[in-house]
Amino acid sequence: MLALGIPVALGAIMILGAVRANRGIGALKYPFALVILILVIGFGAALALPSTDGPLSRLWLGLPARAAIVIYGVGLLPILILPVAYAMTFEEMTLSAEDLERVRAIAREAR
């Protein structure tokens, strides 16, 4: 449950942050799906590994297997994917001039 719950919650937060009223998330659906998949695989692999870590255990890039999967897979891979995806869709996904004016009008009315 943990290996599925955390990625789904993080994916939902990413989608809520990127969604636009009439446009949805556009091309970001593929990077988001990839990141969610990476998180599911990473957490699942870390939880599925047997607990045989000891002083003679083999290290992966200086870390025990479980820690390496969490740090490099769950932590580092999304950090490499998401900024590139946001940069590639910046013009499409940012607020338009009309959207900004609508937000300013709402702010003026609220005062």
C-alpha positions as CSV (number, residue, x, y, z in Angstrom):
1,M,0.0,0.0,0.0
2,L,2.9,2.4,0.8
3,A,4.6,1.7,-2.5
4,L,1.4,2.8,-4.3
5,G,0.0,5.4,-1.9
6,I,3.0,7.8,-1.9
7,P,3.4,7.9,-5.7
8,V,-0.3,8.4,-6.3
9,A,-0.4,11.2,-3.7
10,L,2.7,12.9,-5.2
11,G,1.3,12.5,-8.7
12,A,-2.0,14.0,-7.7
13,I,-0.2,17.0,-6.2
14,M,1.8,17.5,-9.3
15,I,-1.3,17.3,-11.5
16,L,-3.3,19.7,-9.3
17,G,-0.4,22.2,-9.5
18,A,-0.1,21.9,-13.3
19,V,-3.8,21.7,-14.4
20,R,-5.4,24.7,-16.1
21,A,-9.1,25.2,-16.2
22,N,-10.0,24.3,-19.8
23,R,-6.7,22.9,-21.0
24,G,-5.9,20.1,-18.5
25,I,-2.3,19.2,-18.1
26,G,-1.5,18.8,-21.8
27,A,1.8,17.3,-22.7
28,L,2.8,17.0,-19.0
29,K,0.8,13.8,-18.7
30,Y,3.6,11.7,-20.1
31,P,6.4,13.0,-17.8
32,F,4.0,12.8,-14.8
33,A,3.1,9.2,-15.7
34,L,6.8,8.4,-16.0
35,V,7.6,9.9,-12.6
36,I,4.8,8.1,-10.9
37,L,5.9,4.9,-12.5
38,I,9.5,5.5,-11.3
39,L,8.3,6.2,-7.8
40,V,6.1,3.1,-7.7
41,I,9.0,0.9,-9.0
42,G,11.5,2.6,-6.6
43,F,9.4,2.3,-3.5
44,G,8.3,-1.2,-4.4
45,A,11.9,-2.4,-5.0
46,A,13.1,-0.8,-1.8
47,L,10.3,-2.5,0.2
48,A,10.7,-5.9,-1.7
49,L,14.4,-6.3,-1.1
50,P,15.3,-8.8,1.6
51,S,16.6,-7.3,4.8
52,T,20.1,-8.9,4.6
53,D,22.1,-5.7,4.9
54,G,25.2,-6.1,7.0
55,P,28.8,-4.8,7.2
56,L,29.8,-6.9,4.2
57,S,26.8,-6.0,2.0
58,R,27.5,-4.8,-1.5
59,L,27.2,-1.0,-1.9
60,W,25.6,0.8,-4.9
61,L,27.4,4.0,-5.5
62,G,28.4,4.1,-1.8
63,L,25.1,3.2,-0.3
64,P,23.3,0.0,0.7
65,A,20.9,-1.2,-1.9
66,R,17.7,0.1,-0.3
67,A,19.1,3.5,0.4
68,A,20.6,3.7,-3.1
69,I,17.2,2.9,-4.6
70,V,15.4,5.5,-2.6
71,I,18.1,8.3,-2.9
72,Y,19.0,7.7,-6.6
73,G,15.7,6.3,-8.0
74,V,13.0,8.0,-6.0
75,G,14.9,11.2,-5.2
76,L,17.2,11.9,-8.1
77,L,15.4,10.7,-11.2
78,P,12.3,12.8,-10.8
79,I,14.5,15.8,-10.2
80,L,16.1,15.2,-13.6
81,I,12.8,14.6,-15.4
82,L,10.3,17.2,-14.0
83,P,12.3,20.4,-14.6
84,V,13.0,19.4,-18.2
85,A,9.3,18.6,-18.7
86,Y,8.2,22.0,-17.2
87,A,10.8,23.9,-19.3
88,M,9.6,22.2,-22.5
89,T,6.0,23.1,-21.8
90,F,6.5,26.5,-20.2
91,E,5.0,28.6,-23.1
92,E,2.0,26.2,-23.4
93,M,1.2,25.8,-19.7
94,T,1.9,29.3,-18.2
95,L,-0.9,31.8,-17.6
96,S,-1.9,33.8,-20.6
97,A,-2.4,37.6,-20.6
98,E,-6.1,37.0,-20.3
99,D,-5.7,34.7,-17.3
100,L,-3.5,37.3,-15.6
101,E,-6.0,40.0,-16.2
102,R,-8.8,37.8,-14.8
103,V,-6.7,37.1,-11.6
104,R,-6.0,40.9,-11.2
105,A,-9.7,41.6,-11.6
106,I,-10.6,39.1,-8.9
107,A,-8.0,40.6,-6.6
108,R,-9.4,44.1,-7.2
109,E,-12.9,42.9,-6.4
110,A,-11.7,41.2,-3.2
111,R,-10.2,44.5,-1.9
